[in-house]
Amino acid sequence: MHDNNTHSFMCTSNWPLLQSSCKQPQQGLALSHPFYEKIAQYLSQDYAVVYIVENNTTQVVRNLSKMGLAVEDFIENGILTIIDADSFYSPLQTKLDYKILLTQWQKIVSSVSKNGKFKRVILMGMPHQAFFESKENQKKLVEYEEEAAKCHDGSFQVFCCYTKELIDKLPLSHLIRLVIAHQNIVSSNSNNDNQEAIVSRIVDIVEEGLTKALGSETSILVLKTLRLIYKIDKGDIKSNPELFEEKLKRIIGEEVAGLVLKIIADRIKDEIVFY
Protein backbone atom coordinates (compact mmCIF):
# COMPACT_ATOMS: atom_id res chain seq x y z
CA MET A 1 0.00 0.00 0.00
CA HIS A 2 1.41 3.37 -1.02
CA ASP A 3 1.32 6.55 0.98
CA ASN A 4 -0.05 9.53 -0.99
CA ASN A 5 3.04 11.59 -0.27
CA THR A 6 5.88 9.12 -0.75
CA HIS A 7 6.86 9.40 -4.42
CA SER A 8 7.13 12.99 -5.56
CA PHE A 9 8.03 14.80 -8.76
CA MET A 10 9.98 18.01 -8.11
CA CYS A 11 10.98 20.19 -11.06
CA THR A 12 12.81 23.50 -11.19
CA SER A 13 13.44 26.06 -13.90
CA ASN A 14 17.12 26.46 -12.88
CA TRP A 15 20.02 25.28 -15.06
CA PRO A 16 20.83 21.55 -15.16
CA LEU A 17 22.97 20.24 -12.34
CA LEU A 18 24.46 17.20 -14.05
CA GLN A 19 27.04 17.48 -16.77
CA SER A 20 29.59 15.23 -18.44
CA SER A 21 33.02 15.11 -16.86
CA CYS A 22 34.57 16.98 -19.80
CA LYS A 23 32.76 20.19 -18.91
CA GLN A 24 33.90 22.74 -16.40
CA PRO A 25 32.27 22.08 -13.02
CA GLN A 26 29.48 24.48 -12.15
CA GLN A 27 29.38 26.34 -8.88
CA GLY A 28 26.23 24.71 -7.59
CA LEU A 29 22.77 25.97 -6.86
CA ALA A 30 21.73 29.29 -5.43
CA LEU A 31 21.35 29.12 -1.66
CA SER A 32 17.63 29.82 -1.99
CA HIS A 33 17.11 26.93 -4.40
CA PRO A 34 14.04 24.75 -3.59
CA PHE A 35 16.20 21.61 -3.41
CA TYR A 36 18.28 23.10 -0.59
CA GLU A 37 15.19 24.46 1.09
CA LYS A 38 13.72 20.96 1.13
CA ILE A 39 16.88 19.54 2.69
CA ALA A 40 16.86 22.17 5.43
CA GLN A 41 13.15 21.66 6.03
CA TYR A 42 13.39 17.91 6.51
CA LEU A 43 16.55 17.98 8.59
CA SER A 44 14.85 20.45 10.93
CA GLN A 45 11.95 18.01 11.27
CA ASP A 46 14.20 15.09 12.28
CA TYR A 47 14.17 13.25 8.95
CA ALA A 48 17.25 11.64 7.40
CA VAL A 49 18.08 12.96 3.93
CA VAL A 50 19.95 11.26 1.09
CA TYR A 51 20.92 13.76 -1.62
CA ILE A 52 22.14 12.52 -5.02
CA VAL A 53 21.57 15.47 -7.34
CA GLU A 54 24.87 17.30 -7.93
CA ASN A 55 28.39 16.22 -8.84
CA ASN A 56 30.35 18.61 -6.62
CA THR A 57 29.60 17.29 -3.14
CA THR A 58 32.10 19.68 -1.54
CA GLN A 59 30.19 22.65 -2.94
CA VAL A 60 26.91 21.19 -1.69
CA VAL A 61 28.34 20.99 1.83
CA ARG A 62 29.57 24.59 1.59
CA ASN A 63 26.24 25.87 0.34
CA LEU A 64 24.26 24.09 3.03
CA SER A 65 26.69 25.35 5.67
CA LYS A 66 26.13 28.91 4.46
CA MET A 67 22.43 28.37 5.17
CA GLY A 68 23.32 27.85 8.82
CA LEU A 69 23.01 24.07 8.85
CA ALA A 70 25.40 21.99 10.98
CA VAL A 71 26.17 19.91 7.89
CA GLU A 72 29.21 18.07 9.20
CA ASP A 73 27.32 17.01 12.35
CA PHE A 74 24.38 15.75 10.27
CA ILE A 75 26.75 13.78 8.04
CA GLU A 76 28.73 12.34 10.96
CA ASN A 77 25.51 11.21 12.66
CA GLY A 78 24.28 9.52 9.49
CA ILE A 79 21.33 11.88 9.16
CA LEU A 80 22.55 13.55 5.95
CA THR A 81 24.12 11.58 3.10
CA ILE A 82 25.48 13.42 0.06
CA ILE A 83 26.65 11.31 -2.88
CA ASP A 84 28.27 12.41 -6.13
CA ALA A 85 25.62 11.91 -8.81
CA ASP A 86 28.13 10.98 -11.52
CA SER A 87 29.53 8.23 -9.31
CA PHE A 88 26.10 6.90 -8.41
CA TYR A 89 24.71 6.69 -11.94
CA SER A 90 28.03 5.86 -13.70
CA PRO A 91 26.35 5.47 -17.13
CA LEU A 92 29.23 3.51 -18.65
CA GLN A 93 29.16 0.96 -15.83
CA THR A 94 25.43 0.75 -15.07
CA LYS A 95 24.24 1.21 -18.68
CA LEU A 96 21.40 3.10 -16.95
CA ASP A 97 19.84 -0.27 -16.16
CA TYR A 98 16.97 0.32 -13.74
CA LYS A 99 17.64 -2.96 -11.92
CA ILE A 100 21.18 -1.91 -11.06
CA LEU A 101 20.17 1.63 -10.08
CA LEU A 102 17.25 0.54 -7.90
CA THR A 103 19.46 -2.01 -6.15
CA GLN A 104 21.91 0.79 -5.36
CA TRP A 105 19.10 2.94 -3.94
CA GLN A 106 17.88 0.05 -1.81
CA LYS A 107 21.35 -0.52 -0.38
CA ILE A 108 21.65 3.16 0.53
CA VAL A 109 18.24 3.21 2.23
CA SER A 110 19.09 0.04 4.14
CA SER A 111 22.40 1.48 5.31
CA VAL A 112 20.91 4.80 6.42
CA SER A 113 17.92 3.14 8.09
CA LYS A 114 20.19 1.20 10.44
CA ASN A 115 20.85 4.46 12.26
CA GLY A 116 17.23 4.77 13.31
CA LYS A 117 17.61 8.18 14.99
CA PHE A 118 15.07 9.92 12.77
CA LYS A 119 11.44 9.78 11.72
CA ARG A 120 11.92 8.61 8.15
CA VAL A 121 14.36 8.56 5.23
CA ILE A 122 13.96 11.18 2.49
CA LEU A 123 15.62 10.45 -0.87
CA MET A 124 16.37 13.30 -3.29
CA GLY A 125 17.79 12.27 -6.64
CA MET A 126 18.00 13.59 -10.18
CA PRO A 127 18.29 11.30 -13.20
CA HIS A 128 21.68 11.63 -14.89
CA GLN A 129 21.93 13.81 -17.99
CA ALA A 130 22.83 10.69 -19.99
CA PHE A 131 19.19 9.60 -19.66
CA PHE A 132 18.22 12.50 -21.91
CA GLU A 133 20.86 12.20 -24.63
CA SER A 134 19.18 9.65 -26.91
CA LYS A 135 15.73 8.18 -27.58
CA GLU A 136 16.92 4.83 -26.27
CA ASN A 137 18.11 6.36 -22.99
CA GLN A 138 14.91 8.39 -22.63
CA LYS A 139 12.98 5.12 -22.77
CA LYS A 140 15.30 3.80 -20.07
CA LEU A 141 14.46 6.86 -17.96
CA VAL A 142 10.73 6.20 -18.17
CA GLU A 143 11.28 2.53 -17.40
CA TYR A 144 13.49 3.46 -14.43
CA GLU A 145 10.89 5.83 -12.97
CA GLU A 146 7.97 3.47 -13.55
CA GLU A 147 9.79 0.52 -12.00
CA ALA A 148 10.84 2.69 -9.06
CA ALA A 149 7.19 3.55 -8.50
CA LYS A 150 6.17 -0.12 -8.64
CA CYS A 151 8.74 -1.32 -6.11
CA HIS A 152 8.35 1.61 -3.72
CA ASP A 153 6.78 0.30 -0.52
CA GLY A 154 6.10 3.65 1.16
CA SER A 155 8.65 3.12 3.93
CA PHE A 156 10.64 6.14 2.76
CA GLN A 157 9.86 9.30 0.82
CA VAL A 158 11.29 10.08 -2.61
CA PHE A 159 11.77 13.40 -4.41
CA CYS A 160 12.63 12.80 -8.07
CA CYS A 161 14.29 16.08 -9.04
CA TYR A 162 14.39 17.49 -12.54
CA THR A 163 15.28 20.76 -14.19
CA LYS A 164 13.17 22.34 -16.91
CA GLU A 165 16.07 22.11 -19.34
CA LEU A 166 16.14 18.34 -18.92
CA ILE A 167 12.36 18.02 -19.08
CA ASP A 168 12.32 20.05 -22.31
CA LYS A 169 14.26 17.26 -24.01
CA LEU A 170 11.47 14.73 -23.52
CA PRO A 171 8.58 14.07 -25.92
CA LEU A 172 5.06 14.61 -24.57
CA SER A 173 4.43 10.87 -24.25
CA HIS A 174 7.41 10.44 -21.90
CA LEU A 175 6.44 13.53 -19.92
CA ILE A 176 2.93 12.16 -19.36
CA ARG A 177 4.29 8.79 -18.25
CA LEU A 178 6.71 10.43 -15.82
CA VAL A 179 3.98 12.54 -14.26
CA ILE A 180 1.71 9.51 -13.91
CA ALA A 181 4.54 7.46 -12.37
CA HIS A 182 4.64 9.91 -9.48
CA GLN A 183 1.86 10.16 -6.94
CA ASN A 184 2.70 13.68 -5.94
CA ILE A 185 3.80 16.81 -7.82
CA VAL A 186 5.72 19.37 -5.82
CA SER A 187 5.05 22.81 -7.30
CA SER A 188 5.36 26.42 -6.24
CA ASN A 189 2.16 27.12 -8.15
CA SER A 190 0.09 25.83 -5.24
CA ASN A 191 0.17 26.16 -1.46
CA ASN A 192 -0.52 22.44 -1.33
CA ASP A 193 2.36 20.17 -2.35
CA ASN A 194 -0.04 17.33 -3.10
CA GLN A 195 -1.17 18.06 -6.63
CA GLU A 196 -2.54 14.71 -7.75
CA ALA A 197 -5.12 16.74 -9.66
CA ILE A 198 -2.45 17.38 -12.30
CA VAL A 199 -2.49 13.68 -13.20
CA SER A 200 -6.27 13.58 -13.33
CA ARG A 201 -6.30 16.72 -15.49
CA ILE A 202 -3.93 15.41 -18.17
CA VAL A 203 -6.83 14.63 -20.52
CA ASP A 204 -8.28 18.11 -19.97
CA ILE A 205 -4.88 19.66 -20.68
CA VAL A 206 -4.62 17.65 -23.91
CA GLU A 207 -8.07 18.84 -24.99
CA GLU A 208 -7.17 22.43 -24.14
CA GLY A 209 -3.99 22.14 -26.22
CA LEU A 210 -5.87 20.73 -29.19
CA THR A 211 -8.44 23.51 -29.01
CA LYS A 212 -5.80 26.24 -28.68
CA ALA A 213 -3.87 24.96 -31.71
CA LEU A 214 -6.68 23.79 -33.98
CA GLY A 215 -9.82 25.57 -32.83
CA SER A 216 -12.84 24.03 -31.14
CA GLU A 217 -14.51 22.39 -34.14
CA THR A 218 -11.34 20.79 -35.51
CA SER A 219 -10.36 19.65 -32.04
CA ILE A 220 -13.69 17.87 -31.58
CA LEU A 221 -13.29 16.26 -35.02
CA VAL A 222 -9.78 15.03 -34.19
CA LEU A 223 -10.89 13.47 -30.92
CA LYS A 224 -13.85 11.85 -32.67
CA THR A 225 -11.55 10.41 -35.34
CA LEU A 226 -9.20 9.06 -32.67
CA ARG A 227 -12.13 7.38 -30.96
CA LEU A 228 -14.02 5.99 -33.98
CA ILE A 229 -11.19 5.10 -36.36
CA TYR A 230 -8.29 4.28 -34.04
CA LYS A 231 -10.26 3.20 -30.94
CA ILE A 232 -8.39 5.70 -28.78
CA ASP A 233 -10.62 7.17 -26.11
CA LYS A 234 -9.69 9.81 -23.55
CA GLY A 235 -8.42 7.25 -21.05
CA ASP A 236 -5.95 5.91 -23.60
CA ILE A 237 -4.26 9.30 -23.76
CA LYS A 238 -2.89 8.60 -20.28
CA SER A 239 -2.44 4.84 -20.53
CA ASN A 240 -0.85 4.85 -23.99
CA PRO A 241 0.41 8.36 -24.82
CA GLU A 242 2.79 7.01 -27.50
CA LEU A 243 -0.18 5.67 -29.49
CA PHE A 244 -1.97 8.99 -29.08
CA GLU A 245 1.07 10.83 -30.49
CA GLU A 246 1.42 8.43 -33.40
CA LYS A 247 -2.21 8.63 -34.51
CA LEU A 248 -2.42 12.37 -33.99
CA LYS A 249 0.48 12.80 -36.42
CA ARG A 250 -1.29 10.56 -38.92
CA ILE A 251 -4.51 12.59 -38.71
CA ILE A 252 -3.18 16.14 -38.86
CA GLY A 253 0.37 15.68 -40.16
CA GLU A 254 3.79 15.76 -38.51
CA GLU A 255 4.25 19.53 -38.58
CA VAL A 256 0.88 20.52 -37.13
CA ALA A 257 0.99 17.65 -34.64
CA GLY A 258 4.39 18.88 -33.49
CA LEU A 259 2.89 22.26 -32.69
CA VAL A 260 -0.04 20.71 -30.84
CA LEU A 261 2.17 18.37 -28.81
CA LYS A 262 4.46 21.26 -27.82
CA ILE A 263 1.50 23.35 -26.63
CA ILE A 264 0.24 20.44 -24.53
CA ALA A 265 3.70 19.70 -23.10
CA ASP A 266 4.25 23.37 -22.23
CA ARG A 267 0.92 23.45 -20.43
CA ILE A 268 1.87 20.43 -18.31
CA LYS A 269 5.25 21.99 -17.52
CA ASP A 270 3.48 25.16 -16.35
CA GLU A 271 1.84 22.99 -13.68
CA ILE A 272 4.94 21.17 -12.44
CA VAL A 273 7.92 23.51 -12.82
CA PHE A 274 9.25 25.86 -10.13
CA TYR A 275 9.72 29.47 -11.21
C-alpha positions as CSV (number, residue, x, y, z in Angstrom):
1,M,0.0,0.0,0.0
2,H,1.4,3.4,-1.0
3,D,1.3,6.6,1.0
4,N,-0.1,9.5,-1.0
5,N,3.0,11.6,-0.3
6,T,5.9,9.1,-0.8
7,H,6.9,9.4,-4.4
8,S,7.1,13.0,-5.6
9,F,8.0,14.8,-8.8
10,M,10.0,18.0,-8.1
11,C,11.0,20.2,-11.1
12,T,12.8,23.5,-11.2
13,S,13.4,26.1,-13.9
14,N,17.1,26.5,-12.9
15,W,20.0,25.3,-15.1
16,P,20.8,21.6,-15.2
17,L,23.0,20.2,-12.3
18,L,24.5,17.2,-14.0
19,Q,27.0,17.5,-16.8
20,S,29.6,15.2,-18.4
21,S,33.0,15.1,-16.9
22,C,34.6,17.0,-19.8
23,K,32.8,20.2,-18.9
24,Q,33.9,22.7,-16.4
25,P,32.3,22.1,-13.0
26,Q,29.5,24.5,-12.2
27,Q,29.4,26.3,-8.9
28,G,26.2,24.7,-7.6
29,L,22.8,26.0,-6.9
30,A,21.7,29.3,-5.4
31,L,21.4,29.1,-1.7
32,S,17.6,29.8,-2.0
33,H,17.1,26.9,-4.4
34,P,14.0,24.7,-3.6
35,F,16.2,21.6,-3.4
36,Y,18.3,23.1,-0.6
37,E,15.2,24.5,1.1
38,K,13.7,21.0,1.1
39,I,16.9,19.5,2.7
40,A,16.9,22.2,5.4
41,Q,13.2,21.7,6.0
42,Y,13.4,17.9,6.5
43,L,16.6,18.0,8.6
44,S,14.8,20.5,10.9
45,Q,11.9,18.0,11.3
46,D,14.2,15.1,12.3
47,Y,14.2,13.3,9.0
48,A,17.3,11.6,7.4
49,V,18.1,13.0,3.9
50,V,19.9,11.3,1.1
51,Y,20.9,13.8,-1.6
52,I,22.1,12.5,-5.0
53,V,21.6,15.5,-7.3
54,E,24.9,17.3,-7.9
55,N,28.4,16.2,-8.8
56,N,30.3,18.6,-6.6
57,T,29.6,17.3,-3.1
58,T,32.1,19.7,-1.5
59,Q,30.2,22.6,-2.9
60,V,26.9,21.2,-1.7
61,V,28.3,21.0,1.8
62,R,29.6,24.6,1.6
63,N,26.2,25.9,0.3
64,L,24.3,24.1,3.0
65,S,26.7,25.3,5.7
66,K,26.1,28.9,4.5
67,M,22.4,28.4,5.2
68,G,23.3,27.9,8.8
69,L,23.0,24.1,8.8
70,A,25.4,22.0,11.0
71,V,26.2,19.9,7.9
72,E,29.2,18.1,9.2
73,D,27.3,17.0,12.3
74,F,24.4,15.8,10.3
75,I,26.7,13.8,8.0
76,E,28.7,12.3,11.0
77,N,25.5,11.2,12.7
78,G,24.3,9.5,9.5
79,I,21.3,11.9,9.2
80,L,22.5,13.5,5.9
81,T,24.1,11.6,3.1
82,I,25.5,13.4,0.1
83,I,26.6,11.3,-2.9
84,D,28.3,12.4,-6.1
85,A,25.6,11.9,-8.8
86,D,28.1,11.0,-11.5
87,S,29.5,8.2,-9.3
88,F,26.1,6.9,-8.4
89,Y,24.7,6.7,-11.9
90,S,28.0,5.9,-13.7
91,P,26.3,5.5,-17.1
92,L,29.2,3.5,-18.6
93,Q,29.2,1.0,-15.8
94,T,25.4,0.7,-15.1
95,K,24.2,1.2,-18.7
96,L,21.4,3.1,-17.0
97,D,19.8,-0.3,-16.2
98,Y,17.0,0.3,-13.7
99,K,17.6,-3.0,-11.9
100,I,21.2,-1.9,-11.1
101,L,20.2,1.6,-10.1
102,L,17.2,0.5,-7.9
103,T,19.5,-2.0,-6.2
104,Q,21.9,0.8,-5.4
105,W,19.1,2.9,-3.9
106,Q,17.9,0.0,-1.8
107,K,21.3,-0.5,-0.4
108,I,21.6,3.2,0.5
109,V,18.2,3.2,2.2
110,S,19.1,0.0,4.1
111,S,22.4,1.5,5.3
112,V,20.9,4.8,6.4
113,S,17.9,3.1,8.1
114,K,20.2,1.2,10.4
115,N,20.8,4.5,12.3
116,G,17.2,4.8,13.3
117,K,17.6,8.2,15.0
118,F,15.1,9.9,12.8
119,K,11.4,9.8,11.7
120,R,11.9,8.6,8.1
121,V,14.4,8.6,5.2
122,I,14.0,11.2,2.5
123,L,15.6,10.4,-0.9
124,M,16.4,13.3,-3.3
125,G,17.8,12.3,-6.6
126,M,18.0,13.6,-10.2
127,P,18.3,11.3,-13.2
128,H,21.7,11.6,-14.9
129,Q,21.9,13.8,-18.0
130,A,22.8,10.7,-20.0
131,F,19.2,9.6,-19.7
132,F,18.2,12.5,-21.9
133,E,20.9,12.2,-24.6
134,S,19.2,9.6,-26.9
135,K,15.7,8.2,-27.6
136,E,16.9,4.8,-26.3
137,N,18.1,6.4,-23.0
138,Q,14.9,8.4,-22.6
139,K,13.0,5.1,-22.8
140,K,15.3,3.8,-20.1
141,L,14.5,6.9,-18.0
142,V,10.7,6.2,-18.2
143,E,11.3,2.5,-17.4
144,Y,13.5,3.5,-14.4
145,E,10.9,5.8,-13.0
146,E,8.0,3.5,-13.5
147,E,9.8,0.5,-12.0
148,A,10.8,2.7,-9.1
149,A,7.2,3.6,-8.5
150,K,6.2,-0.1,-8.6
151,C,8.7,-1.3,-6.1
152,H,8.4,1.6,-3.7
153,D,6.8,0.3,-0.5
154,G,6.1,3.6,1.2
155,S,8.6,3.1,3.9
156,F,10.6,6.1,2.8
157,Q,9.9,9.3,0.8
158,V,11.3,10.1,-2.6
159,F,11.8,13.4,-4.4
160,C,12.6,12.8,-8.1
161,C,14.3,16.1,-9.0
162,Y,14.4,17.5,-12.5
163,T,15.3,20.8,-14.2
164,K,13.2,22.3,-16.9
165,E,16.1,22.1,-19.3
166,L,16.1,18.3,-18.9
167,I,12.4,18.0,-19.1
168,D,12.3,20.0,-22.3
169,K,14.3,17.3,-24.0
170,L,11.5,14.7,-23.5
171,P,8.6,14.1,-25.9
172,L,5.1,14.6,-24.6
173,S,4.4,10.9,-24.2
174,H,7.4,10.4,-21.9
175,L,6.4,13.5,-19.9
176,I,2.9,12.2,-19.4
177,R,4.3,8.8,-18.2
178,L,6.7,10.4,-15.8
179,V,4.0,12.5,-14.3
180,I,1.7,9.5,-13.9
181,A,4.5,7.5,-12.4
182,H,4.6,9.9,-9.5
183,Q,1.9,10.2,-6.9
184,N,2.7,13.7,-5.9
185,I,3.8,16.8,-7.8
186,V,5.7,19.4,-5.8
187,S,5.1,22.8,-7.3
188,S,5.4,26.4,-6.2
189,N,2.2,27.1,-8.1
190,S,0.1,25.8,-5.2
191,N,0.2,26.2,-1.5
192,N,-0.5,22.4,-1.3
193,D,2.4,20.2,-2.4
194,N,0.0,17.3,-3.1
195,Q,-1.2,18.1,-6.6
196,E,-2.5,14.7,-7.8
197,A,-5.1,16.7,-9.7
198,I,-2.5,17.4,-12.3
199,V,-2.5,13.7,-13.2
200,S,-6.3,13.6,-13.3
201,R,-6.3,16.7,-15.5
202,I,-3.9,15.4,-18.2
203,V,-6.8,14.6,-20.5
204,D,-8.3,18.1,-20.0
205,I,-4.9,19.7,-20.7
206,V,-4.6,17.6,-23.9
207,E,-8.1,18.8,-25.0
208,E,-7.2,22.4,-24.1
209,G,-4.0,22.1,-26.2
210,L,-5.9,20.7,-29.2
211,T,-8.4,23.5,-29.0
212,K,-5.8,26.2,-28.7
213,A,-3.9,25.0,-31.7
214,L,-6.7,23.8,-34.0
215,G,-9.8,25.6,-32.8
216,S,-12.8,24.0,-31.1
217,E,-14.5,22.4,-34.1
218,T,-11.3,20.8,-35.5
219,S,-10.4,19.6,-32.0
220,I,-13.7,17.9,-31.6
221,L,-13.3,16.3,-35.0
222,V,-9.8,15.0,-34.2
223,L,-10.9,13.5,-30.9
224,K,-13.9,11.9,-32.7
225,T,-11.5,10.4,-35.3
226,L,-9.2,9.1,-32.7
227,R,-12.1,7.4,-31.0
228,L,-14.0,6.0,-34.0
229,I,-11.2,5.1,-36.4
230,Y,-8.3,4.3,-34.0
231,K,-10.3,3.2,-30.9
232,I,-8.4,5.7,-28.8
233,D,-10.6,7.2,-26.1
234,K,-9.7,9.8,-23.5
235,G,-8.4,7.2,-21.1
236,D,-6.0,5.9,-23.6
237,I,-4.3,9.3,-23.8
238,K,-2.9,8.6,-20.3
239,S,-2.4,4.8,-20.5
240,N,-0.9,4.8,-24.0
241,P,0.4,8.4,-24.8
242,E,2.8,7.0,-27.5
243,L,-0.2,5.7,-29.5
244,F,-2.0,9.0,-29.1
245,E,1.1,10.8,-30.5
246,E,1.4,8.4,-33.4
247,K,-2.2,8.6,-34.5
248,L,-2.4,12.4,-34.0
249,K,0.5,12.8,-36.4
250,R,-1.3,10.6,-38.9
251,I,-4.5,12.6,-38.7
252,I,-3.2,16.1,-38.9
253,G,0.4,15.7,-40.2
254,E,3.8,15.8,-38.5
255,E,4.2,19.5,-38.6
256,V,0.9,20.5,-37.1
257,A,1.0,17.7,-34.6
258,G,4.4,18.9,-33.5
259,L,2.9,22.3,-32.7
260,V,0.0,20.7,-30.8
261,L,2.2,18.4,-28.8
262,K,4.5,21.3,-27.8
263,I,1.5,23.3,-26.6
264,I,0.2,20.4,-24.5
265,A,3.7,19.7,-23.1
266,D,4.2,23.4,-22.2
267,R,0.9,23.4,-20.4
268,I,1.9,20.4,-18.3
269,K,5.2,22.0,-17.5
270,D,3.5,25.2,-16.3
271,E,1.8,23.0,-13.7
272,I,4.9,21.2,-12.4
273,V,7.9,23.5,-12.8
274,F,9.2,25.9,-10.1
275,Y,9.7,29.5,-11.2
